Amino acid sequence: MFVSLLLLQACASKSPANPPDIAQTVTKEVIPPVGFFVPAGMFDKALDNPKTSSSAELPNSLLKGTALAQSSSQAAEKPFVPQVWLYDSPATKAYLASGGLDGKLNPGLWEAFLRKYKIPYKRVSSADQLEKSLPGVLLLPSSVALSEAEKQAIVSFRARGGSVLATWLAGVRGEQGQWQGFDFMAKALGVNVLGDTQKDDEDNFMSTYGDNPITHALPAGQRIWLERVQGWYPLRLAGGHPAAEVTDWSRNFTPGKPTTAVVFDEQAMPSGAYSRVVVLGYPERLLLSADPQQLEAVAHNALMWLLRQPDAYLAAWPYPYSSALVMAIDAAEVMLESDLAVTKQLEETGGRGTYFVLSDAAEKSAAILKKMQDRGHEIAYMGDSFIGFRDQSTKVQSKRLDTMRKTLQNAGVELAVDAGFHAPMESYDKTTEKLLVDGAFGYYVAFMDATDTRLPAWFGAGSKSVSDASTKSTLILPRTQSGPDDLMEENDPDDAMKMFLGALALSERMAALSVVRLPNQSLLTPEQLGEVFSYLKARKDKDWIITATHVTQWWRDREQVQVDLEATHGQPMLTVTVNGSKPVTKSMAVWVNLPQADSALKLKALDSALPMPKVVEVDTWRAAVLLDGLRPGRYQWQLDFERHAN
């Protein structure tokens, strides 16, 4: 084994006893002077003409000729120590004090966090101490001002194989508080600062990536509110690999606008050592008002990855897909033979769609609907007429839903007993939702306010057990992005297509569910429709393009599998429990974070009678354990990590 494995079980505690209340330490709000951290107007030009997209990666040659490369060539690889070095910079403390700010707050917040989760740490407060520290994880809590000696000590720490967690601004000012720009962050941390959210009053939400090495504890697209505090604005970053975005509440995508707020990366040093880095683009001040459980989950995931601790989590989607996409075609008009042209284009992507049908057009559409069913597409309900359900009485809504079902049945269109529903214009309310659950509808498409994530959610999940979720619940499929027709109505056609396809690409990176609304009488030209389906066809190996019912069944099956990773006699042990009565039939997978980029995962069964799942490499930092065919029961395997030969 080439790296010490801590498997800090205490860190995973969801409800630690008597956690410190850090907010109580802040007795008075002090607003920093204008331009105190970043000179006023610094980002105006960058945001007006961004040169780098939100997810752009810096080239591998970034370190060539930099201080980090020069220091690395002289450093020898040291044994990695699974410990955090919490840095309390004298230069930063002095600079904050000059603006009337408390220099103890940021290190104090992190010290309380580390103590709360029992993560080994030591405080260091000088460049000399840093130079003598063995490579572990260096935590830089908004270290705005750094001396040249401190910067060199940080560079040297990475060169020896140490990893870094940096928050917000690092080394943008010198020892005397003079402005020095973002070069240190680019050269030492591999991240470019493209701007902040100061001029975007609505960009107060951070959305995390799912199935990601450093944010996997939160669902894809988890919406986290960040308070808007003068002077403490989240950054817009580029470089490395994105793990969270900062946007408005609706997560609107604007082409060319940088939105990445959290990045991570790992690089091989010339010494042969590997160094990891995570940059959280928001300051500690915002931790005082945000949901502590959510931001602590991000911090905990990031630290465990930096500490090279293996971790295991159930993938959101079938292997090898990164995300899922439901083409929700609203058939508000009578379905014609010409509609089969769009159906054929969808089929050419390898996928199938879900057609939501109004029952008042069912009789005239029946022949086409049956053809679509024969070709593997799903037919579901849209209502009895193109009139919203919101604010109607229970009696009226109930009668409409009954009429809808009976009319389609009488037209000879056979739907599943638990077929889904998409309200006209997404006009529904709590009464509608209750009737859908009571009526045993399998799912319904909802507006993005139905959940703070970009994944399916069980209706009333807080009161549902696993058994309920697998057999009785109605699943909510949130529509968290605008369809191309919606965007065409409000934007230039070319801009609308860029917005739509860019949003789809972001959804894929987030491991999210995309429910794309498309009317059967679309406003898109044949060329625009062709562009949409060409994009989907090119991504069919990454995006699971499937019907809403398939997504619902997948989510039910997924509920039956639990994954746990713990230490047994110092060795990481993966436990998989399959509940219910059926074996795992799809490509369900467990992602496993690797301790180092050049390592491979091997499983060892403690019982020779246990099946041995297939293990495949996912990317630089993860492997996947495929659970196909596992029958109900409890399974355990020891994890071994082998370093690839150079």
Secondary structure, DSSP 8 states (H G I E B T S, - for coil): --S-----GGGG-SS-SS---GGGG--S-----TTSSS-TTTTHHHHHS-SS-TT----GGGGTTSHHHHHHHH---------EEEE--HHHHHHHHHTT--TTHHHHHHHHHHHHTT--EEEE-SHHHHHHS-SSEEEESS--B--HHHHHHHHHHHHTT-EEEEES--S-B-TTS-B-TTHHHHHHH--EEEEESTT-TT--EEEE-SS-TTTTTS-TT-EEE----TT---EEEESSEEEEEEE-TT----TT---EEEEEEEEE-TTS-EEEEEEE-S-GGGGGTS-HHHHHHHHHHHHHHHTT--EEEE-SSSTT-SEEEEEEEEE-S---GGGHHHHHHHHHTT---EEEEEGGGHHHHHHHHHHHHHTT-EEEEEESSS---TT--HHHHHHHHHHHHHHHHHTT----TT--B--GGG---HHHHHHHHHTT-SEEEEEGGG-SSSS-EETTGGG--HHHHHHT--EEEEE-S--HHHHHHHS-HHHHHHHHHHHHHHHHHTT-EEEEEEESS-SS-HHHHHHHHHHHHHTTTTEEE--HHHHHHHHHHHHTEEEEEEEETTEEEEEEEE-SSS---S--EEEEE-SSTTEEEEEEESSTTS---EEEE-SSSEEEEE-TT--SEEEEEEEEEEE---
